[in-house]
Amino acid sequence: MIRSLGLAHYWQRLLDEGKMRTIADIAALEKIDVTQARRLLRLTLLAPVVVDNLLANPDVAVNLESVLRRVMPLDWRTQSVLWSQ
């Protein structure tokens, strides 16, 4: 989980700084499917409290796929409520 979070934030920085133009460019560089790159990049939208909870709960953190499949509203308060259930 920690590696995926770090990678997602690194990719976002590459996009923000213009070093990569698209998620497709990142996927090609990493030799992964563009869909998987998009899903991982969504981790950058998680509220800090949600990230803390994920990292503190090894059962959830181990299963990255379950995290990526959950609904991720942009509002951090809503995320906190949804992820605490």
Contacts in CASP RR format, 6 or more apart in sequence:
PFRMAT RR
TARGET T0000
AUTHOR 0000-0000-0000
METHOD contacts of the structure
MODEL  1
MIRSLGLAHYWQRLLDEGKMRTIADIAALEKIDVTQARRLLRLTLLAPVV
VDNLLANPDVAVNLESVLRRVMPLDWRTQSVLWSQ
1 54 0 8 1.000
1 55 0 8 1.000
1 61 0 8 1.000
1 62 0 8 1.000
1 64 0 8 1.000
1 67 0 8 1.000
2 55 0 8 1.000
2 61 0 8 1.000
4 40 0 8 1.000
4 43 0 8 1.000
4 64 0 8 1.000
5 43 0 8 1.000
5 51 0 8 1.000
7 40 0 8 1.000
8 40 0 8 1.000
8 41 0 8 1.000
8 42 0 8 1.000
8 43 0 8 1.000
8 44 0 8 1.000
9 43 0 8 1.000
9 44 0 8 1.000
11 20 0 8 1.000
11 23 0 8 1.000
11 26 0 8 1.000
11 37 0 8 1.000
11 40 0 8 1.000
11 41 0 8 1.000
12 41 0 8 1.000
12 44 0 8 1.000
14 20 0 8 1.000
14 26 0 8 1.000
15 21 0 8 1.000
15 22 0 8 1.000
15 23 0 8 1.000
15 26 0 8 1.000
20 26 0 8 1.000
20 29 0 8 1.000
23 34 0 8 1.000
23 37 0 8 1.000
23 38 0 8 1.000
23 41 0 8 1.000
24 34 0 8 1.000
24 37 0 8 1.000
26 37 0 8 1.000
26 41 0 8 1.000
27 33 0 8 1.000
27 34 0 8 1.000
27 36 0 8 1.000
27 37 0 8 1.000
30 37 0 8 1.000
39 68 0 8 1.000
40 68 0 8 1.000
42 68 0 8 1.000
42 72 0 8 1.000
43 67 0 8 1.000
43 68 0 8 1.000
45 72 0 8 1.000
45 74 0 8 1.000
46 54 0 8 1.000
46 72 0 8 1.000
46 79 0 8 1.000
47 76 0 8 1.000
47 77 0 8 1.000
47 79 0 8 1.000
47 80 0 8 1.000
48 76 0 8 1.000
49 76 0 8 1.000
49 80 0 8 1.000
50 76 0 8 1.000
50 79 0 8 1.000
50 80 0 8 1.000
50 83 0 8 1.000
53 60 0 8 1.000
53 83 0 8 1.000
53 84 0 8 1.000
54 60 0 8 1.000
54 61 0 8 1.000
54 67 0 8 1.000
54 83 0 8 1.000
55 61 0 8 1.000
60 66 0 8 1.000
60 67 0 8 1.000
61 67 0 8 1.000
70 82 0 8 1.000
70 83 0 8 1.000
71 82 0 8 1.000
72 79 0 8 1.000
73 79 0 8 1.000
73 82 0 8 1.000
END
